[in-house]
Amino acid sequence: MNLFSKIKSLARQSVVYGFGTIITKGMGFLLIPLYTHYLSPKDYGILEMLDLTGNILSFFVAMGITNSILRFYGYYNTNEDKEEVINTALIFAILSGGCLVGLLCLFSDYFSRLLFDNNDYSFFFVLVFINIYLSQVHTHCKTTYRVKNQAVSFTVISIVTTIMALSLNILFIAYYGLGIKGLYYASLITFSITTFLLLIRQFYSTPKISFSFLKLVEMLKYGVYFIPTLLIAFIINFSDRYFLRYFTDLETVGLYSLGYKLGMIIFFLMGQSFQQAWGAYAFQYENDEEAPILYGRIFTIFLLISTYIAFSMALLSKEIVVVIADPRYLDAYKVIPLIAFAAVCYASDNITKIGILITKKTVILPLINLSIAALNILLNILLIPKYGMIGAAVATAFSFLLLPIISLTISNRFYKIDWEYIRILKLIFISLMLYASVPLIERLDWHYALPVKILIIIIIFPLSLYISQFITKDDISFIKSNFKLSKA
C-alpha cells in the first residue's frame, strides 16, 4: 500500500466515524437561531453557566465508568465476563449517580447564590442535576454499542435522540415560550425515554444480570484517573466563561459563548471525527518505514483543510452571525476569527503528540495540559478585566497555539517525524496575508464586500497556494487519479 493509499484509507475511516457526529452536531447548531431569537444574550449567558457547571459535576457523577467499559470489555475473553462488565457499570451508574445527584439537588440554592448572587435559579440547577444523571446513564448505555462494534446502531441512537431533543426544544421554547426551562424540560423528557428504552434492551438481552464488586473496584481504579484529565481539559476550554462572569456580565458571557460555539464548529465537525479514526489508524503504521513521512503528510493535509475552513469562517464571521442569529448577538462575530484559529490548533494536537503516544511517554501529556491550563488562567486574569470577551478569545487562541507546538517539540525527541515545515509556513503566511485585507474589505458596502470575500475564499486562496507551490505535483496527480476513479 503506497503513501496516498494509506492517507485515503484514513480519509474513509474519518468519514465513517464522523457521519453520526456531523449529523448530531449539525442538528445541534440548528438550535442556534431558535435560542438567539427566543433568548436574550443575558439568558444565553445564564444557560452557558448552568451547562458548564453541570459539565464539571458530571465528571464526578460518571467517575470515568465509560472509559472503564471501553477498557475492560475487551480485557475479558468470555461473553459472561463481558456482559458482567457492562451490567456492573450500569447498575453502579444508576445507584451511585442517583444518590449523588439527589445530594446535589439539596444544595441547589448554594449553587444559585454562588453563580448568580441570588436563589432565583435554584430550580434550574435541580433540572441540570437530574439531566446530568439521565445523560450519564444514557452515555453508558450507548457505550455498550461501541464496545460491541455496533457502529450503525450507535449512530442511529444518537440521531434519533438528537431529533427528539430538537423537536421538543422547538415545542417548549418557540410554541410554549418556556425559555431556558423549556430547554431543560426537552432534555429531561428525551433522556428519560431513550435511557429507559436502552436499559430495557440491555437487561432484556442479557441472559443473566450479574454484578461484580471486584470488577467494579478495578473499573473505578482505572476510571477515576480520567477525572483530573477531564478537569484540566475543561479549564483550558471553558474557564474563561467564569472569568467573564466575574469581571463582566452575563450578556457578555452569552455573546462570547455564541461566538465560541461558532468558531469551534471546525473542531466539532472535523476534529472529533478525525480523532476517532486517527486513534486506531496511527498505530497501524508506527513500525512502517514510511511512517515518519506519512504522519508528516497527514498533518499537512489536515492543516490545509482545517485552515481553509477556519479562514472561510473568519472572513465571513459577520455574515454568519447576521444570517443565523438575532441582531442582538451581532457582536459575537468579533471573537469567531480567534476561536476558529484556536480550533485548528487544538485539533492539530491530535497529530503532533503522536510520537509521545507511540513511545508510550504519556506521563508527559498531563504535564503539558496542566501547563497550558495554568497559562490560560493567567491570561484570562490579565486580559479579561481590560478587554472583555476579546481578551478571553486572545487567551484561548494563544494557549491553543502553544499546545501543538509544545507537543510537537517534545514528541520529536522520542519519535522523529518528517514535518513539512516549508509547506506549513507557506500556508500560514498566505492565510495571514489574505486575512489582513479584511479591514479594507469591511469599508466597502456589503453588496460589494460579500462577493469580494467569496472571491478570496473560492479563487484567490487556492490560487495563492498553487502559485506558491504549496500544492505539489504529487498532490495534483493524486487528486486527478481519485477523480477519475470516482467518475468511473
Salt bridges, closest charged atoms under 4 A:
GLU48 OE2 - ARG241 NE 3.17
ASP81 OD1 - LYS215 NZ 3.16
GLU83 OE2 - LYS148 NZ 3.29
GLU84 OE1 - LYS215 NZ 2.64
ASP117 OD2 - ARG245 NH2 3.95
ASP240 OD1 - ARG241 NH1 2.65
ASP288 OD2 - LYS6 NZ 2.68
GLU290 OE1 - LYS6 NZ 3.37
GLU319 OE2 - LYS453 NZ 2.95
ASP326 OD2 - ARG328 NE 2.82
ASP331 OD1 - LYS334 NZ 3.63
GLU420 OE2 - ARG297 NE 2.65
GLU420 OE1 - ARG423 NH1 3.01
GLU442 OE2 - LYS453 NZ 2.70
ASP445 OD2 - HIS447 ND1 2.40
ASP475 OD2 - ARG423 NH2 2.71
